[in-house]
């Protein structure tokens, strides 16, 4: 069933009755994005959150020097959105490969929370997990070497390096593609040690 991954992702955070699950699935729409297609651009009104069924999305900003900085990747089973709902988006979301995803309108979701308060808990847990992940990543970028950060990337996304261009990984790590090529093997060695 196409919704199995989404149902499993919900179950990680909350226990839902069949009625609650049906109400949630009723506000989800399935879409497919082609490689390089934008789901959201900086400055556009953001009304949605997304769940990746198959493929890879990224959120990113463009810095003052005109360089793209990748903030997060969302692969199968991951949620992604801009933090500013019903406001101009702070970042862009783009498909890095052909991607099937569920789109959930935040206004419909808020209506759902009125009928089924359990979704307030679900959303709070999503926000807490996202906040923790970003804080951990920020602290790692300040206290670890680039090779250690690449190791952590591989631990989180073991196969993503074969699916997306290397410059996207460099932009996620906050380093140049040239510097990435010099630390890549060291980070790979650390990864191999961590998983063995």
Buried (B, 14 or more C-beta within 10 A) or exposed (E): EEBEBBEEBBEEBBEBEEEBBEBBEEBBEEBEBEEEBEBBEBEBEBBBBBBBBBBBBBBBEEEEEEEBBBBBBBBBBBBBBBBEBEEEBBBBBBBBBEBBBBBBBBEBBBEBBEEBEBBBEBBEEBEEEBEEEEEEBEEBBEEEEBBBBBBBBBEEBEEBBEBBEEBBBBBBBEBEEEEBEEBBEBBBEBBEEEEE
